[in-house]
Amino acid sequence: MEERDEILEAIIKRISMLIGVDEASLSEETEFESLEMKSVNYSQLTTYLEDECDVEVPFMEFKRKATIGEAADYIVELVEE
């Protein structure tokens, strides 16, 4: 579970930086829809995760994840492949 926690933390930190919200206001239950992220934000986030986790992150598949927790689970799956 440690790896998932690190990925979750990385996603939260990056989203906080990209859209200018406090990290403390984000959790794994936070829905992407509520953040009103633009496509460019998703693109920046997936590129960051690709660099950090050394995996290829399919943009459209990632964008279908409803919550930050679902996104973290998806990245864990990719890392473990």
PDB file of N, CA, C and O in Angstrom:
ATOM      1  N   MET A   1       0.822  -1.208   0.000  1.00  0.00           N
ATOM      2  CA  MET A   1       0.000   0.000   0.000  1.00  0.00           C
ATOM      3  C   MET A   1       0.861   1.264   0.000  1.00  0.00           C
ATOM      4  O   MET A   1       0.380   2.348  -0.333  1.00  0.00           O
ATOM      5  N   GLU A   2       2.112   1.124   0.368  1.00  0.00           N
ATOM      6  CA  GLU A   2       3.001   2.281   0.453  1.00  0.00           C
ATOM      7  C   GLU A   2       3.124   2.987  -0.902  1.00  0.00           C
ATOM      8  O   GLU A   2       3.082   4.215  -0.976  1.00  0.00           O
ATOM      9  N   GLU A   3       3.278   2.196  -1.972  1.00  0.00           N
ATOM     10  CA  GLU A   3       3.415   2.776  -3.298  1.00  0.00           C
ATOM     11  C   GLU A   3       2.166   3.588  -3.672  1.00  0.00           C
ATOM     12  O   GLU A   3       2.272   4.688  -4.215  1.00  0.00           O
ATOM     13  N   ARG A   4       0.992   3.036  -3.375  1.00  0.00           N
ATOM     14  CA  ARG A   4      -0.249   3.753  -3.681  1.00  0.00           C
ATOM     15  C   ARG A   4      -0.301   5.072  -2.918  1.00  0.00           C
ATOM     16  O   ARG A   4      -0.705   6.097  -3.467  1.00  0.00           O
ATOM     17  N   ASP A   5       0.104   5.046  -1.666  1.00  0.00           N
ATOM     18  CA  ASP A   5       0.094   6.275  -0.863  1.00  0.00           C
ATOM     19  C   ASP A   5       1.014   7.336  -1.476  1.00  0.00           C
ATOM     20  O   ASP A   5       0.672   8.518  -1.509  1.00  0.00           O
ATOM     21  N   GLU A   6       2.173   6.908  -1.956  1.00  0.00           N
ATOM     22  CA  GLU A   6       3.110   7.843  -2.579  1.00  0.00           C
ATOM     23  C   GLU A   6       2.530   8.415  -3.864  1.00  0.00           C
ATOM     24  O   GLU A   6       2.664   9.608  -4.136  1.00  0.00           O
ATOM     25  N   ILE A   7       1.884   7.562  -4.653  1.00  0.00           N
ATOM     26  CA  ILE A   7       1.267   8.022  -5.898  1.00  0.00           C
ATOM     27  C   ILE A   7       0.123   8.976  -5.605  1.00  0.00           C
ATOM     28  O   ILE A   7      -0.009  10.012  -6.256  1.00  0.00           O
ATOM     29  N   LEU A   8      -0.700   8.632  -4.632  1.00  0.00           N
ATOM     30  CA  LEU A   8      -1.815   9.494  -4.230  1.00  0.00           C
ATOM     31  C   LEU A   8      -1.298  10.866  -3.792  1.00  0.00           C
ATOM     32  O   LEU A   8      -1.837  11.901  -4.184  1.00  0.00           O
ATOM     33  N   GLU A   9      -0.261  10.856  -2.987  1.00  0.00           N
ATOM     34  CA  GLU A   9       0.337  12.109  -2.505  1.00  0.00           C
ATOM     35  C   GLU A   9       0.882  12.931  -3.678  1.00  0.00           C
ATOM     36  O   GLU A   9       0.714  14.150  -3.718  1.00  0.00           O
ATOM     37  N   ALA A  10       1.533  12.258  -4.630  1.00  0.00           N
ATOM     38  CA  ALA A  10       2.088  12.949  -5.797  1.00  0.00           C
ATOM     39  C   ALA A  10       0.977  13.584  -6.630  1.00  0.00           C
ATOM     40  O   ALA A  10       1.119  14.713  -7.101  1.00  0.00           O
ATOM     41  N   ILE A  11      -0.126  12.860  -6.812  1.00  0.00           N
ATOM     42  CA  ILE A  11      -1.257  13.397  -7.582  1.00  0.00           C
ATOM     43  C   ILE A  11      -1.837  14.620  -6.882  1.00  0.00           C
ATOM     44  O   ILE A  11      -2.093  15.641  -7.519  1.00  0.00           O
ATOM     45  N   ILE A  12      -2.040  14.518  -5.586  1.00  0.00           N
ATOM     46  CA  ILE A  12      -2.611  15.637  -4.824  1.00  0.00           C
ATOM     47  C   ILE A  12      -1.695  16.861  -4.889  1.00  0.00           C
ATOM     48  O   ILE A  12      -2.165  17.978  -5.103  1.00  0.00           O
ATOM     49  N   LYS A  13      -0.393  16.651  -4.704  1.00  0.00           N
ATOM     50  CA  LYS A  13       0.552  17.781  -4.761  1.00  0.00           C
ATOM     51  C   LYS A  13       0.522  18.450  -6.121  1.00  0.00           C
ATOM     52  O   LYS A  13       0.512  19.677  -6.221  1.00  0.00           O
ATOM     53  N   ARG A  14       0.508  17.634  -7.171  1.00  0.00           N
ATOM     54  CA  ARG A  14       0.546  18.191  -8.524  1.00  0.00           C
ATOM     55  C   ARG A  14      -0.752  18.935  -8.849  1.00  0.00           C
ATOM     56  O   ARG A  14      -0.709  20.024  -9.423  1.00  0.00           O
ATOM     57  N   ILE A  15      -1.891  18.368  -8.494  1.00  0.00           N
ATOM     58  CA  ILE A  15      -3.168  19.045  -8.748  1.00  0.00           C
ATOM     59  C   ILE A  15      -3.204  20.381  -7.996  1.00  0.00           C
ATOM     60  O   ILE A  15      -3.639  21.395  -8.542  1.00  0.00           O
ATOM     61  N   SER A  16      -2.749  20.371  -6.761  1.00  0.00           N
ATOM     62  CA  SER A  16      -2.706  21.582  -5.955  1.00  0.00           C
ATOM     63  C   SER A  16      -1.909  22.669  -6.668  1.00  0.00           C
ATOM     64  O   SER A  16      -2.330  23.824  -6.729  1.00  0.00           O
ATOM     65  N   MET A  17      -0.758  22.287  -7.204  1.00  0.00           N
ATOM     66  CA  MET A  17       0.104  23.232  -7.903  1.00  0.00           C
ATOM     67  C   MET A  17      -0.536  23.700  -9.216  1.00  0.00           C
ATOM     68  O   MET A  17      -0.492  24.884  -9.549  1.00  0.00           O
ATOM     69  N   LEU A  18      -1.128  22.763  -9.952  1.00  0.00           N
ATOM     70  CA  LEU A  18      -1.667  23.090 -11.276  1.00  0.00           C
ATOM     71  C   LEU A  18      -2.879  24.019 -11.231  1.00  0.00           C
ATOM     72  O   LEU A  18      -3.002  24.924 -12.057  1.00  0.00           O
ATOM     73  N   ILE A  19      -3.768  23.796 -10.273  1.00  0.00           N
ATOM     74  CA  ILE A  19      -5.002  24.591 -10.269  1.00  0.00           C
ATOM     75  C   ILE A  19      -5.100  25.556  -9.088  1.00  0.00           C
ATOM     76  O   ILE A  19      -6.103  26.252  -8.935  1.00  0.00           O
ATOM     77  N   GLY A  20      -4.066  25.599  -8.261  1.00  0.00           N
ATOM     78  CA  GLY A  20      -4.008  26.591  -7.195  1.00  0.00           C
ATOM     79  C   GLY A  20      -4.987  26.381  -6.058  1.00  0.00           C
ATOM     80  O   GLY A  20      -5.604  27.328  -5.571  1.00  0.00           O
ATOM     81  N   VAL A  21      -5.126  25.114  -5.633  1.00  0.00           N
ATOM     82  CA  VAL A  21      -5.948  24.843  -4.451  1.00  0.00           C
ATOM     83  C   VAL A  21      -5.062  24.280  -3.347  1.00  0.00           C
ATOM     84  O   VAL A  21      -3.996  23.725  -3.614  1.00  0.00           O
ATOM     85  N   ASP A  22      -5.510  24.426  -2.120  1.00  0.00           N
ATOM     86  CA  ASP A  22      -4.767  23.936  -0.973  1.00  0.00           C
ATOM     87  C   ASP A  22      -4.764  22.401  -0.973  1.00  0.00           C
ATOM     88  O   ASP A  22      -5.808  21.771  -1.146  1.00  0.00           O
ATOM     89  N   GLU A  23      -3.589  21.812  -0.781  1.00  0.00           N
ATOM     90  CA  GLU A  23      -3.476  20.344  -0.717  1.00  0.00           C
ATOM     91  C   GLU A  23      -4.431  19.755   0.317  1.00  0.00           C
ATOM     92  O   GLU A  23      -4.998  18.683   0.107  1.00  0.00           O
ATOM     93  N   ALA A  24      -4.605  20.452   1.420  1.00  0.00           N
ATOM     94  CA  ALA A  24      -5.446  19.949   2.507  1.00  0.00           C
ATOM     95  C   ALA A  24      -6.913  19.809   2.078  1.00  0.00           C
ATOM     96  O   ALA A  24      -7.676  19.070   2.700  1.00  0.00           O
ATOM     97  N   SER A  25      -7.301  20.514   1.021  1.00  0.00           N
ATOM     98  CA  SER A  25      -8.688  20.438   0.558  1.00  0.00           C
ATOM     99  C   SER A  25      -8.909  19.253  -0.387  1.00  0.00           C
ATOM    100  O   SER A  25     -10.035  18.998  -0.813  1.00  0.00           O
ATOM    101  N   LEU A  26      -7.841  18.538  -0.711  1.00  0.00           N
ATOM    102  CA  LEU A  26      -7.926  17.401  -1.629  1.00  0.00           C
ATOM    103  C   LEU A  26      -7.743  16.085  -0.882  1.00  0.00           C
ATOM    104  O   LEU A  26      -6.958  15.996   0.062  1.00  0.00           O
ATOM    105  N   SER A  27      -8.479  15.067  -1.319  1.00  0.00           N
ATOM    106  CA  SER A  27      -8.331  13.731  -0.744  1.00  0.00           C
ATOM    107  C   SER A  27      -8.605  12.711  -1.834  1.00  0.00           C
ATOM    108  O   SER A  27      -8.918  13.078  -2.967  1.00  0.00           O
ATOM    109  N   GLU A  28      -8.491  11.437  -1.499  1.00  0.00           N
ATOM    110  CA  GLU A  28      -8.748  10.442  -2.529  1.00  0.00           C
ATOM    111  C   GLU A  28     -10.215  10.403  -2.938  1.00  0.00           C
ATOM    112  O   GLU A  28     -10.539   9.853  -3.990  1.00  0.00           O
ATOM    113  N   GLU A  29     -11.102  10.966  -2.141  1.00  0.00           N
ATOM    114  CA  GLU A  29     -12.520  11.020  -2.489  1.00  0.00           C
ATOM    115  C   GLU A  29     -12.871  12.217  -3.363  1.00  0.00           C
ATOM    116  O   GLU A  29     -13.974  12.291  -3.904  1.00  0.00           O
ATOM    117  N   THR A  30     -11.928  13.162  -3.506  1.00  0.00           N
ATOM    118  CA  THR A  30     -12.186  14.357  -4.306  1.00  0.00           C
ATOM    119  C   THR A  30     -12.486  13.964  -5.752  1.00  0.00           C
ATOM    120  O   THR A  30     -11.729  13.219  -6.375  1.00  0.00           O
ATOM    121  N   GLU A  31     -13.588  14.468  -6.270  1.00  0.00           N
ATOM    122  CA  GLU A  31     -13.967  14.189  -7.647  1.00  0.00           C
ATOM    123  C   GLU A  31     -13.333  15.215  -8.581  1.00  0.00           C
ATOM    124  O   GLU A  31     -13.357  16.418  -8.325  1.00  0.00           O
ATOM    125  N   PHE A  32     -12.765  14.702  -9.675  1.00  0.00           N
ATOM    126  CA  PHE A  32     -12.140  15.603 -10.643  1.00  0.00           C
ATOM    127  C   PHE A  32     -13.125  16.650 -11.155  1.00  0.00           C
ATOM    128  O   PHE A  32     -12.757  17.805 -11.368  1.00  0.00           O
ATOM    129  N   GLU A  33     -14.378  16.240 -11.350  1.00  0.00           N
ATOM    130  CA  GLU A  33     -15.396  17.159 -11.859  1.00  0.00           C
ATOM    131  C   GLU A  33     -15.518  18.391 -10.962  1.00  0.00           C
ATOM    132  O   GLU A  33     -15.706  19.502 -11.457  1.00  0.00           O
ATOM    133  N   SER A  34     -15.412  18.200  -9.658  1.00  0.00           N
ATOM    134  CA  SER A  34     -15.548  19.320  -8.722  1.00  0.00           C
ATOM    135  C   SER A  34     -14.365  20.289  -8.817  1.00  0.00           C
ATOM    136  O   SER A  34     -14.464  21.438  -8.385  1.00  0.00           O
ATOM    137  N   LEU A  35     -13.263  19.828  -9.374  1.00  0.00           N
ATOM    138  CA  LEU A  35     -12.067  20.671  -9.492  1.00  0.00           C
ATOM    139  C   LEU A  35     -12.081  21.522 -10.755  1.00  0.00           C
ATOM    140  O   LEU A  35     -11.288  22.452 -10.903  1.00  0.00           O
ATOM    141  N   GLU A  36     -13.000  21.188 -11.667  1.00  0.00           N
ATOM    142  CA  GLU A  36     -13.118  21.919 -12.931  1.00  0.00           C
ATOM    143  C   GLU A  36     -11.777  22.029 -13.652  1.00  0.00           C
ATOM    144  O   GLU A  36     -11.407  23.093 -14.149  1.00  0.00           O
ATOM    145  N   MET A  37     -11.060  20.912 -13.700  1.00  0.00           N
ATOM    146  CA  MET A  37      -9.770  20.881 -14.396  1.00  0.00           C
ATOM    147  C   MET A  37      -9.983  20.945 -15.904  1.00  0.00           C
ATOM    148  O   MET A  37     -10.935  20.377 -16.438  1.00  0.00           O
ATOM    149  N   LYS A  38      -9.089  21.637 -16.568  1.00  0.00           N
ATOM    150  CA  LYS A  38      -9.122  21.724 -18.026  1.00  0.00           C
ATOM    151  C   LYS A  38      -8.283  20.581 -18.609  1.00  0.00           C
ATOM    152  O   LYS A  38      -7.502  19.945 -17.901  1.00  0.00           O
ATOM    153  N   SER A  39      -8.457  20.336 -19.894  1.00  0.00           N
ATOM    154  CA  SER A  39      -7.689  19.275 -20.559  1.00  0.00           C
ATOM    155  C   SER A  39      -6.189  19.478 -20.393  1.00  0.00           C
ATOM    156  O   SER A  39      -5.442  18.516 -20.218  1.00  0.00           O
ATOM    157  N   VAL A  40      -5.756  20.723 -20.447  1.00  0.00           N
ATOM    158  CA  VAL A  40      -4.316  20.995 -20.302  1.00  0.00           C
ATOM    159  C   VAL A  40      -3.831  20.577 -18.907  1.00  0.00           C
ATOM    160  O   VAL A  40      -2.696  20.123 -18.759  1.00  0.00           O
ATOM    161  N   ASN A  41      -4.686  20.727 -17.883  1.00  0.00           N
ATOM    162  CA  ASN A  41      -4.313  20.302 -16.530  1.00  0.00           C
ATOM    163  C   ASN A  41      -4.152  18.786 -16.463  1.00  0.00           C
ATOM    164  O   ASN A  41      -3.212  18.277 -15.852  1.00  0.00           O
ATOM    165  N   TYR A  42      -5.085  18.072 -17.100  1.00  0.00           N
ATOM    166  CA  TYR A  42      -4.971  16.608 -17.159  1.00  0.00           C
ATOM    167  C   TYR A  42      -3.693  16.201 -17.882  1.00  0.00           C
ATOM    168  O   TYR A  42      -2.985  15.288 -17.458  1.00  0.00           O
ATOM    169  N   SER A  43      -3.415  16.891 -18.973  1.00  0.00           N
ATOM    170  CA  SER A  43      -2.225  16.587 -19.755  1.00  0.00           C
ATOM    171  C   SER A  43      -0.950  16.802 -18.927  1.00  0.00           C
ATOM    172  O   SER A  43      -0.040  15.974 -18.942  1.00  0.00           O
ATOM    173  N   GLN A  44      -0.905  17.919 -18.212  1.00  0.00           N
ATOM    174  CA  GLN A  44       0.251  18.209 -17.359  1.00  0.00           C
ATOM    175  C   GLN A  44       0.372  17.177 -16.241  1.00  0.00           C
ATOM    176  O   GLN A  44       1.476  16.769 -15.881  1.00  0.00           O
ATOM    177  N   LEU A  45      -0.760  16.761 -15.697  1.00  0.00           N
ATOM    178  CA  LEU A  45      -0.763  15.777 -14.623  1.00  0.00           C
ATOM    179  C   LEU A  45      -0.281  14.420 -15.126  1.00  0.00           C
ATOM    180  O   LEU A  45       0.546  13.778 -14.478  1.00  0.00           O
ATOM    181  N   THR A  46      -0.791  13.978 -16.272  1.00  0.00           N
ATOM    182  CA  THR A  46      -0.371  12.668 -16.789  1.00  0.00           C
ATOM    183  C   THR A  46       1.103  12.680 -17.186  1.00  0.00           C
ATOM    184  O   THR A  46       1.810  11.697 -16.965  1.00  0.00           O
ATOM    185  N   THR A  47       1.570  13.780 -17.767  1.00  0.00           N
ATOM    186  CA  THR A  47       2.991  13.887 -18.128  1.00  0.00           C
ATOM    187  C   THR A  47       3.863  13.806 -16.874  1.00  0.00           C
ATOM    188  O   THR A  47       4.886  13.121 -16.862  1.00  0.00           O
ATOM    189  N   TYR A  48       3.452  14.503 -15.834  1.00  0.00           N
ATOM    190  CA  TYR A  48       4.170  14.466 -14.553  1.00  0.00           C
ATOM    191  C   TYR A  48       4.223  13.037 -14.007  1.00  0.00           C
ATOM    192  O   TYR A  48       5.278  12.571 -13.576  1.00  0.00           O
ATOM    193  N   LEU A  49       3.079  12.346 -14.028  1.00  0.00           N
ATOM    194  CA  LEU A  49       3.024  10.978 -13.500  1.00  0.00           C
ATOM    195  C   LEU A  49       3.867  10.020 -14.344  1.00  0.00           C
ATOM    196  O   LEU A  49       4.487   9.097 -13.816  1.00  0.00           O
ATOM    197  N   GLU A  50       3.883  10.247 -15.646  1.00  0.00           N
ATOM    198  CA  GLU A  50       4.729   9.414 -16.513  1.00  0.00           C
ATOM    199  C   GLU A  50       6.197   9.559 -16.111  1.00  0.00           C
ATOM    200  O   GLU A  50       6.926   8.571 -16.024  1.00  0.00           O
ATOM    201  N   ASP A  51       6.618  10.793 -15.868  1.00  0.00           N
ATOM    202  CA  ASP A  51       8.008  11.045 -15.469  1.00  0.00           C
ATOM    203  C   ASP A  51       8.310  10.479 -14.085  1.00  0.00           C
ATOM    204  O   ASP A  51       9.350   9.853 -13.876  1.00  0.00           O
ATOM    205  N   GLU A  52       7.398  10.702 -13.142  1.00  0.00           N
ATOM    206  CA  GLU A  52       7.617  10.264 -11.766  1.00  0.00           C
ATOM    207  C   GLU A  52       7.578   8.743 -11.598  1.00  0.00           C
ATOM    208  O   GLU A  52       8.354   8.176 -10.830  1.00  0.00           O
ATOM    209  N   CYS A  53       6.671   8.096 -12.320  1.00  0.00           N
ATOM    210  CA  CYS A  53       6.443   6.660 -12.119  1.00  0.00           C
ATOM    211  C   CYS A  53       7.040   5.799 -13.223  1.00  0.00           C
ATOM    212  O   CYS A  53       6.977   4.572 -13.160  1.00  0.00           O
ATOM    213  N   ASP A  54       7.617   6.436 -14.229  1.00  0.00           N
ATOM    214  CA  ASP A  54       8.245   5.734 -15.345  1.00  0.00           C
ATOM    215  C   ASP A  54       7.281   4.756 -16.027  1.00  0.00           C
ATOM    216  O   ASP A  54       7.612   3.596 -16.273  1.00  0.00           O
ATOM    217  N   VAL A  55       6.082   5.260 -16.323  1.00  0.00           N
ATOM    218  CA  VAL A  55       5.066   4.486 -17.045  1.00  0.00           C
ATOM    219  C   VAL A  55       4.423   5.383 -18.100  1.00  0.00           C
ATOM    220  O   VAL A  55       4.491   6.610 -18.020  1.00  0.00           O
ATOM    221  N   GLU A  56       3.802   4.751 -19.082  1.00  0.00           N
ATOM    222  CA  GLU A  56       3.020   5.514 -20.050  1.00  0.00           C
ATOM    223  C   GLU A  56       1.583   5.563 -19.542  1.00  0.00           C
ATOM    224  O   GLU A  56       0.988   4.528 -19.244  1.00  0.00           O
ATOM    225  N   VAL A  57       1.033   6.763 -19.445  1.00  0.00           N
ATOM    226  CA  VAL A  57      -0.311   6.944 -18.922  1.00  0.00           C
ATOM    227  C   VAL A  57      -1.240   7.362 -20.072  1.00  0.00           C
ATOM    228  O   VAL A  57      -1.155   8.491 -20.554  1.00  0.00           O
ATOM    229  N   PRO A  58      -2.119   6.462 -20.510  1.00  0.00           N
ATOM    230  CA  PRO A  58      -3.059   6.828 -21.573  1.00  0.00           C
ATOM    231  C   PRO A  58      -3.983   7.956 -21.112  1.00  0.00           C
ATOM    232  O   PRO A  58      -4.762   7.794 -20.172  1.00  0.00           O
ATOM    233  N   PHE A  59      -3.883   9.090 -21.784  1.00  0.00           N
ATOM    234  CA  PHE A  59      -4.586  10.310 -21.392  1.00  0.00           C
ATOM    235  C   PHE A  59      -6.096  10.103 -21.248  1.00  0.00           C
ATOM    236  O   PHE A  59      -6.673  10.434 -20.212  1.00  0.00           O
ATOM    237  N   MET A  60      -6.733   9.557 -22.285  1.00  0.00           N
ATOM    238  CA  MET A  60      -8.194   9.435 -22.265  1.00  0.00           C
ATOM    239  C   MET A  60      -8.673   8.477 -21.178  1.00  0.00           C
ATOM    240  O   MET A  60      -9.703   8.713 -20.546  1.00  0.00           O
ATOM    241  N   GLU A  61      -7.930   7.404 -20.965  1.00  0.00           N
ATOM    242  CA  GLU A  61      -8.303   6.451 -19.909  1.00  0.00           C
ATOM    243  C   GLU A  61      -8.167   7.110 -18.534  1.00  0.00           C
ATOM    244  O   GLU A  61      -9.027   6.945 -17.668  1.00  0.00           O
ATOM    245  N   PHE A  62      -7.084   7.852 -18.347  1.00  0.00           N
ATOM    246  CA  PHE A  62      -6.867   8.556 -17.077  1.00  0.00           C
ATOM    247  C   PHE A  62      -7.992   9.565 -16.835  1.00  0.00           C
ATOM    248  O   PHE A  62      -8.501   9.692 -15.721  1.00  0.00           O
ATOM    249  N   LYS A  63      -8.365  10.272 -17.886  1.00  0.00           N
ATOM    250  CA  LYS A  63      -9.373  11.326 -17.758  1.00  0.00           C
ATOM    251  C   LYS A  63     -10.747  10.772 -17.377  1.00  0.00           C
ATOM    252  O   LYS A  63     -11.594  11.517 -16.883  1.00  0.00           O
ATOM    253  N   ARG A  64     -10.977   9.485 -17.597  1.00  0.00           N
ATOM    254  CA  ARG A  64     -12.268   8.865 -17.249  1.00  0.00           C
ATOM    255  C   ARG A  64     -12.397   8.562 -15.756  1.00  0.00           C
ATOM    256  O   ARG A  64     -13.488   8.239 -15.287  1.00  0.00           O
ATOM    257  N   LYS A  65     -11.311   8.658 -15.012  1.00  0.00           N
ATOM    258  CA  LYS A  65     -11.357   8.368 -13.578  1.00  0.00           C
ATOM    259  C   LYS A  65     -12.119   9.475 -12.862  1.00  0.00           C
ATOM    260  O   LYS A  65     -11.864  10.660 -13.079  1.00  0.00           O
ATOM    261  N   ALA A  66     -13.055   9.077 -12.007  1.00  0.00           N
ATOM    262  CA  ALA A  66     -13.933  10.053 -11.354  1.00  0.00           C
ATOM    263  C   ALA A  66     -13.275  10.757 -10.171  1.00  0.00           C
ATOM    264  O   ALA A  66     -13.504  11.944  -9.940  1.00  0.00           O
ATOM    265  N   THR A  67     -12.448  10.011  -9.419  1.00  0.00           N
ATOM    266  CA  THR A  67     -11.860  10.589  -8.200  1.00  0.00           C
ATOM    267  C   THR A  67     -10.339  10.485  -8.226  1.00  0.00           C
ATOM    268  O   THR A  67      -9.764   9.755  -9.032  1.00  0.00           O
ATOM    269  N   ILE A  68      -9.713  11.218  -7.341  1.00  0.00           N
ATOM    270  CA  ILE A  68      -8.255  11.156  -7.218  1.00  0.00           C
ATOM    271  C   ILE A  68      -7.832   9.747  -6.805  1.00  0.00           C
ATOM    272  O   ILE A  68      -6.809   9.245  -7.271  1.00  0.00           O
ATOM    273  N   GLY A  69      -8.610   9.109  -5.938  1.00  0.00           N
ATOM    274  CA  GLY A  69      -8.306   7.740  -5.507  1.00  0.00           C
ATOM    275  C   GLY A  69      -8.344   6.751  -6.664  1.00  0.00           C
ATOM    276  O   GLY A  69      -7.483   5.878  -6.768  1.00  0.00           O
ATOM    277  N   GLU A  70      -9.350   6.888  -7.539  1.00  0.00           N
ATOM    278  CA  GLU A  70      -9.432   6.015  -8.712  1.00  0.00           C
ATOM    279  C   GLU A  70      -8.227   6.232  -9.621  1.00  0.00           C
ATOM    280  O   GLU A  70      -7.689   5.279 -10.184  1.00  0.00           O
ATOM    281  N   ALA A  71      -7.813   7.467  -9.761  1.00  0.00           N
ATOM    282  CA  ALA A  71      -6.644   7.783 -10.583  1.00  0.00           C
ATOM    283  C   ALA A  71      -5.386   7.137  -9.986  1.00  0.00           C
ATOM    284  O   ALA A  71      -4.560   6.585 -10.713  1.00  0.00           O
ATOM    285  N   ALA A  72      -5.251   7.210  -8.669  1.00  0.00           N
ATOM    286  CA  ALA A  72      -4.094   6.596  -8.006  1.00  0.00           C
ATOM    287  C   ALA A  72      -4.099   5.084  -8.211  1.00  0.00           C
ATOM    288  O   ALA A  72      -3.053   4.497  -8.490  1.00  0.00           O
ATOM    289  N   ASP A  73      -5.264   4.446  -8.077  1.00  0.00           N
ATOM    290  CA  ASP A  73      -5.376   3.009  -8.305  1.00  0.00           C
ATOM    291  C   ASP A  73      -4.966   2.656  -9.726  1.00  0.00           C
ATOM    292  O   ASP A  73      -4.280   1.659  -9.953  1.00  0.00           O
ATOM    293  N   TYR A  74      -5.388   3.476 -10.681  1.00  0.00           N
ATOM    294  CA  TYR A  74      -5.067   3.233 -12.084  1.00  0.00           C
ATOM    295  C   TYR A  74      -3.548   3.313 -12.325  1.00  0.00           C
ATOM    296  O   TYR A  74      -2.984   2.484 -13.039  1.00  0.00           O
ATOM    297  N   ILE A  75      -2.905   4.302 -11.732  1.00  0.00           N
ATOM    298  CA  ILE A  75      -1.454   4.451 -11.906  1.00  0.00           C
ATOM    299  C   ILE A  75      -0.736   3.259 -11.270  1.00  0.00           C
ATOM    300  O   ILE A  75       0.235   2.755 -11.835  1.00  0.00           O
ATOM    301  N   VAL A  76      -1.198   2.805 -10.109  1.00  0.00           N
ATOM    302  CA  VAL A  76      -0.610   1.618  -9.462  1.00  0.00           C
ATOM    303  C   VAL A  76      -0.703   0.417 -10.405  1.00  0.00           C
ATOM    304  O   VAL A  76       0.260  -0.336 -10.556  1.00  0.00           O
ATOM    305  N   GLU A  77      -1.873   0.241 -11.044  1.00  0.00           N
ATOM    306  CA  GLU A  77      -2.045  -0.860 -12.003  1.00  0.00           C
ATOM    307  C   GLU A  77      -1.018  -0.762 -13.113  1.00  0.00           C
ATOM    308  O   GLU A  77      -0.405  -1.764 -13.484  1.00  0.00           O
ATOM    309  N   LEU A  78      -0.824   0.432 -13.645  1.00  0.00           N
ATOM    310  CA  LEU A  78       0.130   0.633 -14.743  1.00  0.00           C
ATOM    311  C   LEU A  78       1.566   0.314 -14.300  1.00  0.00           C
ATOM    312  O   LEU A  78       2.332  -0.309 -15.034  1.00  0.00           O
ATOM    313  N   VAL A  79       1.902   0.747 -13.107  1.00  0.00           N
ATOM    314  CA  VAL A  79       3.252   0.515 -12.573  1.00  0.00           C
ATOM    315  C   VAL A  79       3.505  -0.972 -12.390  1.00  0.00           C
ATOM    316  O   VAL A  79       4.614  -1.451 -12.626  1.00  0.00           O
ATOM    317  N   GLU A  80       2.467  -1.710 -11.966  1.00  0.00           N
ATOM    318  CA  GLU A  80       2.630  -3.131 -11.669  1.00  0.00           C
ATOM    319  C   GLU A  80       2.589  -4.027 -12.901  1.00  0.00           C
ATOM    320  O   GLU A  80       2.887  -5.218 -12.812  1.00  0.00           O
ATOM    321  N   GLU A  81       2.217  -3.453 -14.072  1.00  0.00           N
ATOM    322  CA  GLU A  81       2.168  -4.261 -15.297  1.00  0.00           C
ATOM    323  C   GLU A  81       3.539  -4.694 -15.749  1.00  0.00           C
ATOM    324  O   GLU A  81       3.667  -5.379 -16.764  1.00  0.00           O
TER     325      GLU A  81
END
